[in-house]
Amino acid sequence: MNFVSIIDLAGSVALLLWGVHMVQTGVQRAFGARLNQILSKTLRNKIQAFFAGLGITAVLQSSTATGLMITSFTANGVIGLPSALAVMLGANVGTTLIVQLLSFDVSRIAPLFVLIGVVMFRRWMNAVRDLGRSFIGLGLILISLHQFLEILQPYTNQPSLRLMLGSIADMPLIAVFIALVLTWIMHSSVAVVLLIASFASHNVIPPETAFAMVIGSNIGTALNPVLEGTGKDIVSKRLPIGNLLNRVIGAAICMLFLTQMTRWFIYYYPDMNRSVANFHTLFNIVTAAVFLPFLTPYADFLKRIMPRPKEEKTEDPSKPIYLDKSALKQSPMLAISNAIRESLRLCDALEKMLYGVDNTLKSKTPQIAIEARRVDIILDKLTNSIQSYVTALDPESLNRNELTQTERILTFCTQIANASDVLDRNVLPTVHKMAKQRIILPDEMMQPLKDMLKRMHQNLRIAATLLMNEDETIARKLAEEKDIFRETENQANSIYYRRLREETTNKKNQILYGSFMLELARDLKRTNTHIVASAAYPVLDQSGLLLPSRLQPEDDTNLSTDKELSKREENEE
């Protein structure tokens, strides 16, 4: 094989992988949220989880993408390990359906898929445009496979290749290892199994060697997530390692009966293309059927051999929980979902600070304010982690809606951090000072502050809801809270000045109490402004419901002034 042929072969493999990537990203952009919903709803039952994994993998054309979503759900405790293992068994079978389809000669319809995809991509928007990307990717897959097999065909009759591959005919374990390494390098069991089928159909390798290499390919595709998987968290490693052990145990059993199975397949499927594809499918179906009834004890076994480290039991509250870095490149939709879930932890941290203000005012215990201020450090670290995670996403891999979501997440994090800073630098030091001096405000002065704090707890929960669900009605209600807080601050001013006018004997205390009340009312209103800006303004601005300024336009001001002058002149006349 000369250098040009090697380049052509590598280019065909690259085109195949790019086609799979286009199908995967197109489907995820069009149905990403729905895929997550389907998985979350069907993971309670192992049988349903199996078919969910099968169906989604057949659509995405990548068991790796399905495994990535499930690994994230499992590591975060959203679903149990037995259901996740069932999904992966279904994903393994789903991958074989792609091989079944491509084992037929469907290369003639590849230009049709590309044509349909380009028309959908150029003439429509949103989901239809994303599906067009998937059609283009499917066409590229068919073209690349056809080119791949055409390049190899002249070499199938070369004595050197036949001699090299024939030398492993009596060494099935070597054949398994070669296919394993080849699949790991190419990151595609589909391409390797189709290559094995091509060699077998041209009698380059005997059937038994072909089936042994199919077994090796199945192990190789499960090896990639283990070697290149997510982080150092042992919990996130349980699922890929469990899936790999499934394949290894199934392969070991199958190798014991390889000769008998080869005879049976050759008898019923003399066409080697169909025989290799059917063996690939049957291997995964039988493995799934054997393991499905025992997934619960198998999951317990995985937890015993991979226990959570003791140091992880006391987790650092500032450490991100949901930011799976592997999702940044493989599944941007999942990465955005992870960032949203992590951002909700900022609301929990800010609410702890608000409770610190509440409890300090009630109990007059300075230590409560000190503990609440420490939460600001946790919140700042979480904010930096989320912002770094979101900005690491490649903008070119995101559609318009996903780009908007990333901007909303960044705005949310920034504003919540600003609200935390106001509490840390202004509100909490003030209540800490009051608690140390044992200053107790009169009930009339405390009432506006209590109202503000109560409404702020509600507004923070509304902001968290808006981050997950863009509802214009809820966003408008949250924005209207600014006017309510402004009125409450004015009410506090009125209370202060009225009490000051009425007091004749102890004005010094009234001034002291009033200064604390007005300072807290002002800073609580500032805190609420950041909470409103974190979630309500992005939704209203996107819907065109947010005015650029509260000021009246200058032209309108001049016009109204002219009208007033003309009215005055008429009255004077």
N, C-alpha and C positions, 0 to 999 in steps of 0.2 A: 504494500500500500504506500503510494508516494505522498509527498507533503501536501499537495493540493487536495488529494482525497481526504486526508486527515482534517484539513481545514473545512472542507465541505461537510464532513461527518459531524464535526464539532458545531458547525453553524446550524445544521439540522436539529441537533439536540438542543441548542440554545433557542431556536425558534419554537421547538416543542414546549420547552419550559416557559417561554414568554407567552405562548398561547394559553397554557394552563393558568398562568398568572392573570391574563386578561379576562378569562372566563370567571375566575375566582373573584377578582375585584369588581367586575361588572355585576355579578349576582349579589355580592355583599353590599354594593352601593344601592342596588335596586330593592333588595329585600332584607338588608342587614338587620334592621330592628325586628322584623317579623321572624327571621331565623332565630334570633335570641329568644323571642317570645315562644316560638314553637319548642325550642329546647327546654326552656324553663317550665313549660306546662306539661311536657311529656316525660320528664325525668323521674317522676315519682314511681313509675312502674317499670320494671326491668325489660319486659317485652316491648312496651311502648318506646322506651329509651333506645332499644336495639333498632327498631324500625325508623326512629327519628334520625339516628346516626347514619343508617343506610341511605335514607332519602336525601338528607342534606349533603352527604358526601357525593352522591350521584349528581346532584345539582352543581356543587362547588367544584367537582372533579379533583378534590384534594382532601385526603384523610388528615393531612397535616393541619389544614385550616379548621376542620371540625375538632380535632384534638386540641388545638390552641384554645378555642372557646371553652371546651369542657374542662381543660386543665385549670383555666382561670376560675371557672365556677367552683371547682373542687377545692382549689387552694384557699379560696375565700370563704369556704364553708357554706356556699349557697346550695350545693347538692351533695349527696353522699357518694363515697367512693364506689360502692356496688353499681349504682345507676350510671356513673361515669364510665366504668369498665364496660357496661352493657352498650353504651353509645359507641365506644371504640370498637367493640366487636361488630356492630352494625356498620361502622365506617370502613372497616376492613373488607366487609362484603360489598359495600357500595363502590369501593375502588375497582373491584373485579368486574362490575357492570360496564365500566368504561372500557376495559380490555375486551369484554364480550362484543361491544359495539364496534370497536376499532379493528377487531380481528376479521371483520368482513371488509370487502373492498369498497369503501365508501369515499375514496379520494375524489371521485368524479363530481360529487356534490359540494366539494370544498369551496370552489369559486362562488357557488350560489349562497353559501353561508356568509362569505365575505361581502358579497354584494348586498344582501339583506342587512347585514350589520352596518355597513357604511351608510346606507339610506336611513336606517333608524338613528344612527349616531349624528348625522348631519341635519336631519329634518325635524327631529323631535327633541324634547327636553326631559329632564328628571329621570324617572324610572325607565321609560322607553329608550332614552339615549344610553343609559347604563346597560340595558339588555342588548342594545346594538353592539356595545363593546364585547359582550359575551359571545355574540354570534361571530364577530370578527375573530376572536380568540379560538373558537371552535374550528373555524375554517383554517386558521394557521396551524392548529394541531394536526388536522388531516393532511394538509400540504406537507408539513415537516415530516410526518411519518412516512408518507409516500416517497418523499425525497430520500429519507433515511434508508429505507429498504432498497430503493433503486441504486444508491451508492454502494451498498453492501453486496448486491446481487452478483456483480462480476467477480467478487472475491470468494464467493461461496464454493466455487469449484477449484480454487487454488490448492495444490497439494500441501503447501506449507501450513495453511490455515486448518485444513482437514487433519493434518498430522498433529498439529498442536492441540486442537480440541479433541481429536480422537484419543490422545494420550490420557485424557481424564475419564474415558468411558468406563474404566474399571475402578475408578476412584470417586464415588459419589460425594464423599465428604469434601474433596477438593473442589468439585463442581459447585457444591453449596457455598463454599467460601468465596469462590471467584464471583458468583452472582451476588453474594452479600456485599462484597467490596465494590462491585460495579454499581449496584443500586445506591450505595452510600455516596459514591462519587457523583453520580448523575442526579441524585435527589428525585428520582422518578421510577417507581416500580412499573408504571405503565410502559415506558420506553424499553425497559430491560426485558419484561415479559414478552413484548412484541418482537424484540430482537431474538429472544430464545425461540419463539414460534417460527420466525423466519429461518433460523439455522436448522431447526428440526424438520421443516417442510422441504428443505433442500438437501436433507440427509447429511448435513455437516456434522451433526451430533446425533447419537441414537436417542430414542424416546426416553429411556430410563435416565440418561444424563440430563435431558431437557427438563424432566419433572424434578430432578434433584436441584437444578438451577432455579426453577420456579420457587421451590421451598426456600432456597437461599435469598432470593429476591424479596420474599415476604418478611424474612428476618431483617434484611437490610433496610427496608422502608420503615420498620419499627425502631431501628437503631438510631436514626437521625435525631428524633426528638429527645432521646436520652443523652446523646453526646453534645447536642447543640441547644439543649432545652433551657428553660427559664431559671435564671438565678441560682442561688445556693440554698433556697428553701427546700428542705427535705420533703415537706408536704406536697409541694408542686411536682416533685419527682416521682411520687408514688404511682400516678396514673401512667406516664410513659414507660416506667420500668415494669409495671404490672402488665401493660400491653405487650411489651417485649417478651416477658416470661411466657405469656399466652402463646405467642408465636413459636418460641423455642420449644416449649413442651409439645405443642402440636406438630412441629417439625420432627422432633425426636420420635414420636409415635409413628408418624407417617413414614419415616425412613426405615422403620422396622418392616413395613409391609410394602416397600417401594416396588419390588419386583412383581409381586402379585397385582398391585394396582396398575402397573404399566401394562401387563398383559390384558387386564380387563379393559383399560382405556383404548388400547390398540384394536381390540376386538370390536368394541362398540363405536369408536370414533377413529376410523382409519385416516381421516384428514388431520394432519398434525397441527395445522393452524387452530382448528376447532378443538382438538384434543388438549393442547396446551392451555387454551383459554378456559376450557371446562374444568381441567385439573386445578387451575388457579382459583376458580370460583368454588369448586367443591372443597378444596383445602380450607378455605376461610369459613364456609358454611358449617363444615363438620367441627372445626375448632370452636365456632360460636355455639353450636348445639351442645358440645361437651362441657363448655365452661359456664354457660348461662345459669344452670341450676345451682352452681356452687359459687356464685360471685360474692355472696355475703361472707362465708367463711374465708374465701380467697382474699377479700378486702381486709378482713381481720388479720390474716397472715401477713399481708403487706404492711399493715400498721405496726405489727410486732417487730418485723425485721427492719422497719424504717421509722422508729419512734421519733416524736418531736423532741428536739434537744431541750434539756432542762433550762438552759439560758433563755430559750424562746418563750417559756411559759410566762415570764414577767416581761411583757413587751414594752418597748419604748413608745409612749403615746405619740411622740413626734415622728415615728417611723411610718412611712406609707404602707398601707395594707393591700391596696387594689392596683397599684401602678405596675402592671406586668410589662416589662420593657420589650419582651419578644413580640408583643402585639403591635408595637409601633410600625414595624415594617410588614409584618405578615397580615395584620388585620386592623387597619386604622379605625374602622367602625367600633371594634371592640376596645381599642385604646381610648377612644372618646368616652365610651360607656364607663370604662375604668376611672377616667379622670372625673366624671360626674359623681360617681360613687365616693371617690376620695374627697371631693369638694364638699359633700354633705357632712363630712367629719369636721370641717371648719365651722359649720353651724353649731355642731355639738360643743366645740371648744368655746365659741363666742357665747353660747347660752350659759356655760359654766361661769364665765366672767360676769354675766348679768346676774346670775344667782348669787355670786359673790357680793355684788353691790346690794342686792336685796337683803341678804343675811347680815351684812355688816351694819346696815341701817337699823335692822330690827334688833340684833343682839348686842350691838356696840362692842364687838370683839375685833380688835385691830388685826389679829392673826388671819382672820378670814379674808380680808382684803389683800394681805400679803400673799396668801396661797392663790388667790384669783389672779393676781398679776403674773404669777409664774406661768399661767396658761398661755399668756401672750407669746412667750418664747416657743411653746409647742406649736401654736397657730402659725407663727412666722416661718418655722421650719417646714411645716406641711405646705404652706403657700408656695415657698420656693421650690419644693419637690414637684408640686402639681404644675407650676408654671414651666419648669424645666422639662417635664414630661410632655406637656402639650406642645411646646415650641419645638420639640424634637421630631414632631410629625412632619413628613414631607408634604408641603402644600400641593405639589403636582399630583399626589396620589389621592387627594381629597376632592369631592365634588362641592358644589356651592353650598349646599345645606350643611355639610360637615365643616366647611370653613367657617360658616356662621356660628356653628356650635362651639368651635374652638375659641372664637372671639368672645362668645358669651361666658365660657368657662374662665377665661383670663380676666374678663371684667369682674365676674363674680368674686374670684379669689382676691383681686386687688381691693375691691370695695370692702369685703369682709375684713381683710387685713387692716384697712384704714379705720374701720369701726373699732377693731380691737385696739389699735393704737390710741384712739381717743379715750377708750375706757382705761387703758393702762397708764397713760400720761396725765389724764385730767380727772376722770370720774373716781377711779379707785383711790388715788392719793387724797382726794377731797374727803371721801367717806372714811378713809383710814385716819385722817387728821381729826375728823369729828368724833370717831370712836375713841381715840386716845384722849381727847379733851372732854369726853363724856357729854358731848353736846346733843341734846334731844330737841328736835324741832317740834313746835306745836302741831297738833293734828291738822289744822287748817293749812299750814305750810307744807306738811308732808303729803297731803292729798294729791296735788299736781304731780309730784315725783312718783308716787305709787301708780297713778294712772299712766304715766309715761312708761314706767318699767313693765307694767302689765301689757300694754299695747305693743311694746318692743318685743316681748317674747312671742306674741302672736305674729308680728310682722316678720320675725326671723323664720318662723315655720312656713309662712306664706312664701318667702323668698326661696326657701329650699324646694317648695312645691313647684315654683315657677322655673327653677333650673331644670327640672325633669319634664315639666309639661308647660309649653308656651301657651298660656291662656290669656287673651287680651282683657277679659272681664276681671280676672283676678289681678292682673298687672295694673289695671286702672284703679282698683280699690286700694292696692298697696301704695300707688303714687299719691292718692288722696290723703294718705296718712300724714304727709308732710304738712298739709294745711291744718290737720287736727293738732299736730305737735306745736305748730306755730301759735294756734289759739291757746293751747295749754300753757305755753311759755308766757303769753300775754296775760293769762289769768294769774300766773305766779307773780308777775310784775304788779298787777293790780292789788293782789293780796298784800304784797310787801309795802307798797305806798300807802294803802289804806290803814294797815296796822301801825305804820310809822306816824301817820297823822293823828291817829287815835291815842297813841301812847304818850304819856306825859311824864311818867316817873322813871322808866327804865329804857330810854331810847337806845342806849349803848348795846344792850342785849338784842333789841329788835334789829338794829343795823347788822350785828354779827350773824344772827339767825338768817336774816334776809339775804346777806351776801352769800352764805352757803347755799340757800335755796336757789337763788338766781344763777349761781355758778353751775350747780348740778343740772338745773333745767336747761341751761344753754348747751352744756356738753352732751346731755342725753338727747337733745334735739339733733345735734351734729352726728351723734352715733346713729340715730334713726335715719338720717339723710343718706348715710353710706349704705345702710341696709336696703333702703328703697332703690338706690342707684345700682345695687349689685344685681338685681333681677328684674325689677319693673321697667326701668328705662330701656334696656336692650330690646325687650319684647315690644314696648310701645314705639320705639324708634323704628324697628323693623316693619311694623304695621303702618307707619306713617301717622301715628297718633300723638307724637311728641313734638311740641312747638320748639323752634330753635331758641326762643328767648321769651321771658316773661314781660319784657318791655314792649310798650306800644311802638310800632314803626314811627320813625321821625316824620315822615310825610303825613301820616294820620294825626300826629300830634300837632303839626302846624295847621292842618285843616281844622281840627277841633278848636284850636286857639282862635283862628280867624272867625269861626262861627260864633264863639263866645263874644268876641269884640263887636261883631255886627249886631248881635242881640243887645249888647249894652248900648250901642249907638241908637238902636231903635227905641229902647226904653227911655233914653235921655230925651229923644225927640218927642 
